[in-house]
Amino acid sequence: MRNRRFVRINADDFGFSTGVNQAIVTAHQKGVLTSTSLMITGDAVEDAIELAKANPTLSVGLHLVLGMGRSVLSPEQIPHLVDASGRFPDDPAKAGLNYQFNAKARRELPLEIRAQLEKFRQTGLKLSHVDGHLHLHSHPIVLKHLVEFAKEFEIPEIRLPSEELSIAIAIDPSDRVAKTVGSIVFAGLRRYGETLLRKHRIHFADRVYGLLQTGRITESYLLDLIPRITANVVEIYSHPAIVVPGEPSNAPLNLGFAELEALLSDRVRAALEQHGFELVGSIG
């Protein structure tokens, strides 16, 4: 058992649009995708819930939205978190600073986190894990509240981004400065998170890949990455999408279809098998 290797292939933003939903289900039915993360306030959330129930082998977690999206609670209930239309700031740094230094925002934050967890529970889906849009769930204050709610909402696993900067740059040397800064920031958040989650016996992967190559999890990237992975419990996440006229894109580089093709690739599946990885929906 000690030598077994497990990988969870996750798609974020389930419920963002019907095109995203279609891509995720296709990648699960025909590719290597094993799990997804549901935006409980997404424009196509009802469609996503129906698809999840029709595909019970697809593990579903909560994609906690505390930035660049809508809240569950009304603006009157959380006026220091959202604007008058109920939207969080698009800038994750601005949102994070607000949660850190605004006492009123900090008091409202657990109310919204609870509301999103409760709305997920009302879907009747089993909660596989929790992660977050723009990774705001990694914010120490947000993570602390998630841990406080873990027993009540049966949260088995929380994503802690963790990947080697050297591997990211070796595969794709573009955006070196941004990747370096991101790596430093999330390494600190990871150290805090590991201590907290271990204390409360909440599972997390040894390595999580996707942060430093966000929007560009292509077939070529995965074929270069997989042989370099040394960890035995791994998550790889992406943002597959199919373009539907009139719908917004969830990928900053609009490469959602390329990410879908990567998840459907027989070469990617073969590489995972060659390097001893078992595809799993949960690492808990």
N, C-alpha and C positions, 0 to 999 in steps of 0.2 A: 504493500500500500504506500510505503514511503516514497517509492520511485515513480508513482503514477503522476501524470501531469494533466491538469484540467484548465480549460479555457472557456470563458463565457464570452460570446460575441453579442454585443448589445447595440441596439439602435436607440438613440435619443429622439425626443420630440414626437412620440406617438400621440396623435390627436392634434398636431399642429395644423394639418391640412389633409384633404383626402388623398392628395398625391404622396405625401409622406406615409400615410397609412397603407396605401397600396404597395409602396416600395417595401415597407417593413414586412408585411404579410408575405409578399412574393419571396423576399430574402429568407424568410423562415421556412416556407413550404418547399422552396427549390434550391436553397443555398445553405450557408453555414450559420445563419443567424439563430441564436437560441433564446434571446430575451430582448425586452424593450422597456422603455421608461415613459410613462404616460403623463402628459401635460393635462392635468385635470381641468384646466380652464381654457384649453385649446379650442380653436374654432371648429375642429372636427372631432371633438372628444367623444360624442355619442356614436359616431361611426367607428371610432377606435375601440370603444367598449364592446360593440357588437362583433367586431372582427376578432377581438381577444377571446370572447366567449365561444366563437366558432372555431378557434384554433387553440384548444386547451393545452397543447404541448409548448406554446409560446409563454415563457415566464414574463410576468409584467410587474414592474416596480413603479414607484412614484418619481416623476421628474419635477421636483419641487421648484416652483416658479416664484422668485423674489426679485426678479429683474427682467426687463424686456418681455413683459407679458401682463396678463390681467390677474387680479386677485379674486379669491372666493368671496371674501367679506366686502361689504360696501365701503365706499370712500368715507362715509360718515363714521364707520366703526374703526377705521385705521387711517385717519387723515394724514398721519406723518410718514406713512409708507407709500401711499399711492396718490395720484393726482385726482382731479374731480371726475375723471372718466373711469377711475379704478385701475389705472395702469401704473406699474412700477417704472422707475427710471430705466432707460435703455443702457445707460452707462453702468457697468457692474462696479467700477471703482467708486462712483458717486453713491450707489446703493450701499456698498460695504462701509463706507465712511459714515453714512447716515446711521447704520445699525450699530456702529462702534461708538459714536460720540453724541447721538441724540437720545436723551433719556426717554423722551416720549415715544420715539420710534422703537426703542428697545422694549418698552412695555407692551407695544402693540404686536411686535414680531411673533411671540408665541401664540397669539390668538389666530393669526393667519396660518402659521405652520400647522396648528391643530386643525383648522378648518379644511386645509388641503388634505391632510391625512384622513379626516373624517369623510370628506367627499369621496376619496378613493375607496374607503371601506364600504360606502353605500353602493358602490358598483357591484359588489359581490365577488370581485376578483381577489385572488389570494395575492398578498403583497410579497413580492420576491425580494425587493431591495429598495433603497432610497438613494437617489443622486439629485443633482440640481442643474437647472438651466444656468448657463454661464458659471457653473461651479460655485454659486453662492452658498450652497449647502456646506461648503468647506470652511466658510467663515466661522471662527471659533464660537461666536455667540449663537449662530444658527445651529451648528453642530451640537452644542451643549443642549439646546432645546430638543433636537431630534433624539438625543440620548435619553433625555427625561421622558419623552413620549414612547420610547422603544418598547417597553413592556406593555403598555396599554394598547398600542397599535400593532404589536407583534412584528417589529422591524428586525429581520434576521441579519441584514447586511447593509452597509453604507459604503459608497464609493469614496476612496481616498486616492486621488490622482497621484501616480508615481511612475515615472519613466526616466531612463537614463538619457541625459543631455547628449552624451557622446554618441549614442546610437542615433538619436534624432538628427544630429548634424552630419553624421557619416552618411546617412541615407539621403538627406536633403539639406544641403548647407545654406539654403535661402533663409532669410529672416533670422539670422544668427543671434542678433541682439535681443529681439523679442523672445526667442526661444530660451535664451540664457536667463533673462529676467523672469520669465514665467517659471522656469525650472527652479530658480532660487526661491521665489515666493511660495510655490506649492510644496517645495521640500520642507519649508518651515511649517506650513499647514499640516503636512503629512505627519511630521513628528508629533505635533500636538494631538492630531486625530488618532494616531496609533495608541498613544497612552490612554486616551479617553475610551476608545472602543474596546481595548483589551480589558480595561477595568470593568466594563459592563458586559463583557462577553458577547460583543457584536462582531460579526465576521467582516473581513475586508480582504481584498485580493493582495497578493504579494507585489504585483505590478499591474498598473493600469495604463494602457496605451491609447492615445487619441488626442491628448491635450496639446502636444507640441506639433501635431500635424493636422489640426482640426480643419475639417472641410476638404481634406486631401488624403483620405484613407483609401487610396486606389489599389488596384491589383498589384502594380509594381512595388508600391510601398510595403504591402503585406508580405509579398514574396521576399523582399529584402529584410523585413523585420523578423519574421518568424524564426529563421535559423539563428538569429542573434539573441533570442530570449533565453535566459538562464533560469528564471523563476519557474516554479511548478504550479502555482495557482495564479491565473492571469485573467484579466479582463481586457478586451479590445472593444472600444466603442466607436461608433461612426454615425453619420447623418444621411442615410440613403433617402432619395426622393425621386418621384416621377413628376415631371412638369405637367401641371394642369392649368390651362388658360384661365386667367383671372385670379389664380391663387398666388399668395406671396411665397417667396423662397425662404427656407430655413437655413440654407448654407450660404455663408458670406461670399464664397467664390462660385456659387451656383453649380457645384460639382456633385450634387446629390445623385445624379444618375451614374456617374463614374464610381461612386461609392457603392451603389446598388450592384453594378457589374462586378465589383471586387468581391462582394458577398456571395455572388452567384458563380464565381469562378471555380472550375474544377481544379485548376492549378493551386489555388489557395487551399482548398479542402485537402488535396494531396500533400501539400507542404505541412499542414497541421498534423496529418496522420504520420508523415515521415518523421516528424520530430516528437512523436509520442503524445500528442495532445488529444484528450478526450473532450468532445464538445458537451458542455453542461449548461443548464439554464440557471443554476444557482451554485454558488461556491460555499454556501453555508452547510 
